Amino acid sequence: MNAIELNGVSKRYDGFLLDNVSFSLPRGAILGLVGENGAGKSTTIKLIMNAIRRDGGTIRVMGEDNTTPGFQTVKEDIGIVLDEAYFPEVLNAMQVGNVMKQTYRRWDDGVYQNHLQLLDIPKKKVFREFSRGMKMKLAIAVALSHAPKLLILDEATSGLDPMVRDEILTLFNDFTRDEEHSILLSSHIVSDLEKVCDYIAFLHKGKLVLCEEKDRLLEEYAIIKTSQSALDQLPVDTIISTKSGAYGVEALVRRERLPHGMQTEFTTLETIILFLAKGGDRA
Amino acid sequence: MRGLLLKDYYTLLKQLKLYLVFIVILSAIPSMNMTSIGVVYAAMLPITAIAFDERCKWDQIAVMMPYKRSDLVFSKFLIGYFGVVVTSIISIGIQAVIGAFKGQGLTTEQILVVVLTAFAGLTLLAINLPFMFWLGVERGRIVFMVLIAGTVFLGMMTAESAKQVLANSTITPVILLLIGALSAAVVNVVSILISNRVYQKKST
């Protein structure tokens, strides 16, 4: 069963349309929702949690339609971390724990205390004095302390230093060791997603450009650097996108369509996404 | 709901300490206006709680937790009710203590004034909160100020004639209390319904 399923979901705001988005997150997997700022990642997360009303489509979370009363119970299974939405700034970590104890039925104070210790979060310092990294770590500690089966994390790693990011990504990896546990992780830091995700969904200007297994993406696409004349000799359906420079042309291509022996560059998820997002000269 | 109330309690903890001192001092001054100020202050507690929530965008994350939207709305009304009830109890208690020192008991009029002021406070709260949910704290506060100014103006204009009407009428204190309680209850029920609707629409 899928942890999250979106089918033809749309949402219109003035000047923005999330257009017919469909993807699913299988249980036990981590799906990275990637896209530039304003691509619709946060809107998608709000729609998944039924925090805003959708204009079309269906959304099921842990098998439950998220508009039904039963979704209220499903929320117990979801740990949530949002970008720039925190706990009131006069609270400290202990008070946040007390509030959450009254919020989630399966709240485990022992687990919470362990996470506070593990992530080096001060217990008595008020939230207002926390750095962004600290705030995120506390939000993650809360999200992990009520025995969730699904984590939904909106830009949970952005703005953090590499050490903290690595620490948090390790926590996410540990979480998905249980095959019932899944994570939807939205970010515009593709390198983070590349480290931990099994699937990548790429949103661009409100449209879902792709949703595929990360490894398949890296198998399917490649970057080549060549001359314009050499590029012109390739079959048209090989080339996805190109970028001309002073020393030749860089192109995102379908690896399987390349002539045998043609050399490719080291290709990362980030370069693939960048080519797909920018479109290049030919998209 | 308990989580939301606990969160607001922690948020308002500093204000609550000041508020208690404020109420005790005001209640010790034998004047109806002083109790009214205390009740108005109590009616402002939910506004302060909403302001803290807005600053950290708490609502965005709270609607994704196992809370109903109606819980988020009703918890703010509960804080206001708590404030008004506590203010009234302290006010009556302190007036009783002062009376005891003077060798006088509490008069029916003293109790009536405090209870009616509490009903007025609950009504003020009920009128104000939908605006807070609709406009947010910054603009909602302006509405609150206008409401207070309007109430004070109306009170000053009608106080004397109201006293005369009451003096010449057959309305007993019990009937007056019942009318006050019923009005406050009706206004609050309507206000909660409107606030829920406003909140639902706002978050879509």
Interface residues (C-beta under 8 A of the other chain):
Chain A: K46 M49 A51 I52 R53 Q72 T73 K75 E76 I78 I80 L82 E84 A85 Y86 F87 P88 E89 V90 L91 Q95 N98 V99 M100 K101 Q102 T103 Y104 R105 F127 I152
Chain B: R2 G3 L6 K7 Y10 T11 L13 K14 F52 D53 R55 C56 K57 W58 Q60 I61 V63 M64 M65 P66 Y67 K68 S203 T204
